Amino acid sequence: MPPRRAPQPASTRPPHASQSKSIPKPKPKPHSTALAEPLKRQPTALPPARTHAASYHWPLLLNDKEGCDALLVWFEGVEEKREMPWRKKWVDPEGVEGRVLGRRAYEVWVSEIMLQQTRVLTVIPYFKNWISKWPTVYDLAQADHDEVLSVWKGLGYYSRATRLHQGAQAMVANNRDFCPIPSSAEELQGFPGIGRYTAGAISSIAFGEAEPVLDGNVARVLSRQIGLYVNVKDKKCNDFLWSVADKLVKHVSDFPNTKTSAVPGNWNQALMELGSTTCTPRPKCDDCPIQSTCRAYSEGQILTEQLTTPSIVPDIEDACSMCAQLDTEDLLTATIDEEEDGKTTKKRKVEPKKSNPISHHFKLRTSTTHQPGTEDNDEDDSCSTINGSKKRKAPESTLKSKSTAAYCALFPKKVAKKKVTEGECVVCIVELCLPGEANSKWLIEQRPATGLLASLWQFPQRAITTLNSTALDRKILAQKFLPCLDSRPMDLMKVTAFRVLLSKAKHVAEIDSLVHVFSHFKLTMHVHLFRIDIDKDNHLDYTLDPGRRWVDTESMDRETLSTGMQRCWSRTQRAL
């Protein structure tokens, strides 16, 4: 590494420096996104401009013990009503043996992985089955990978199962204690499939460490609590929310005075539960235990009630640099459906939806001021007539409450979803009919160990690269592709035998075209059926390498096929 140059004294400066007529202005310092406590509580920002200082995003919960206690008490009640097999009372690591602690941490870990991108009701039976089969991390580490995928079958996102299995093997290899799962969130992140969120959940829920969590639900809760109108997936904004989550969990846990307790886990689960059940994309603000500290709710009230608030213009250096401009179009088009929670018995003509008072607020800025007691009060509006029947209108307080919730629903900032990539492929279902056997055999192959649908089994398939392919185009492609299935490592004799066998495959039909949607990809699968008939006198070798196998009809349902391949198989069975 070259040595640093020593600063030059004034007398030895280059000539051009002293001849400069003006001193260049220093570049402005970038706005800090650090969490800074304000000297005093910042007044509620007034939409739509929402002019505010960076310190506006200081969590009000940090100065509201009653609010923090209310959330924890609320979660205690929810925990009793909404039972889940992985939710258990916290056990102090100091007072239990490692075997008990290890199992508890393992259960938290498995549940958190399963709950990623999957609903609770779907996960519960899978979790119970998994734990009954592999009750400890040691049991999972010794399991066969194909069996792991088989038990996961139906949950989707199979890479989660693979990483869970790999993580268990790595933990057991590194630590042979009764509890090989580390308590440190930082150390946990060193294992496959454990990111910052999962590490925080395991560390706080199982071990009582004051570690934060931040998933989509928690990010939504916090963005509304601190009035942060941003794309929460943006790295800078996401890092800021992590700092908020960290500050809160350490505050409620009295860290560092209290090292471990039940509070961190309960607090994190309370935030997750609140975002999952109450502070949803369409929030139920009236049921929220921390409504009083919610910045978004306070802003919504200002609009709904048409209140006034002190307007403070922050110094340009103190102004918030993260929040985007509020999208007023969302406010102007917001509507209220008074019967959104009711059950519709039959179709009928209904009145136009009422404009949200929020949108009315913005219209007032460009039109005449609304005067209570004029056109709206010319008649008794306690009920309205629809097809000759009377229907009582929602109380004004209910409409205002829904309007405020509609404003909160704008947080966090919505981002336009990227257009899903589309593709097509031919799926070759190859039936092998053997003499003297009632059940046919079917050819499947295993996908690579990495990438999409890693290690799962599938029917041979080939991508279609041409646009607007016809049925004839796809038939020709499938017929050319099938004899080429010898690229996997096999000895020369097997390659030759396999090639001869596939050359006897006869195209039966294009059975159907199915569309399967992944999280980021839309695939149209054109299912083609091929049949190979072997005569009694034809002694062809149809044994395969480990990456392929022939499976009889009755056994196919037990194979670890992806959801898309299961659909192709079901459609084939119906067509036969």
Sequence and secondary structure as in RCSB ss.txt:
>XXXX:A:sequence
MPPRRAPQPASTRPPHASQSKSIPKPKPKPHSTALAEPLKRQPTALPPARTHAASYHWPLLLNDKEGCDALLVWF
EGVEEKREMPWRKKWVDPEGVEGRVLGRRAYEVWVSEIMLQQTRVLTVIPYFKNWISKWPTVYDLAQADHDEVLS
VWKGLGYYSRATRLHQGAQAMVANNRDFCPIPSSAEELQGFPGIGRYTAGAISSIAFGEAEPVLDGNVARVLSRQ
IGLYVNVKDKKCNDFLWSVADKLVKHVSDFPNTKTSAVPGNWNQALMELGSTTCTPRPKCDDCPIQSTCRAYSEG
QILTEQLTTPSIVPDIEDACSMCAQLDTEDLLTATIDEEEDGKTTKKRKVEPKKSNPISHHFKLRTSTTHQPGTE
DNDEDDSCSTINGSKKRKAPESTLKSKSTAAYCALFPKKVAKKKVTEGECVVCIVELCLPGEANSKWLIEQRPAT
GLLASLWQFPQRAITTLNSTALDRKILAQKFLPCLDSRPMDLMKVTAFRVLLSKAKHVAEIDSLVHVFSHFKLTM
HVHLFRIDIDKDNHLDYTLDPGRRWVDTESMDRETLSTGMQRCWSRTQRAL
>XXXX:A:secstr
         GGGS HHHHT SS           S    SS      TTT   BGGGGS GGGG HHHHHHHHHHH
HHHHHHS  TT      GGGS HHHHHHHHHHHHHHHHHTTTS HHHHHHHHHHHHHH  SHHHHHTS HHHHHH
HHTTS  THHHHHHHHHHHHHHHH  SS  S S HHHHTTSTT  HHHHHHIIIIIH B      HHHHHHHHHH
TT  S TTSHHHHHHHHHHHHHHHHHHTTTTTS B SHHHHHHHHHHHHHHHTSSSS  GGG TTGGG HHHHHH
HHHHHT         TTTB SS     HHHHHH EE TTTTS   S       EE HHHHHHHHTTS    TTSG
GGSS  SEEEETTEEEE   HHHHHHHHHHHHHTT S        EEEEEEEEEEEEE TT SS EEEEEE  SS
STTTT EE  EEEE SSS  HHHHHHHHHHHGGGTT S   HHHHHHHHHHHHT EEEEEEEEEEEE SSEEEEE
EEEEEEEE  TT        TTEEEEEGGGGGGS B HHHHHHHHHHHHH 
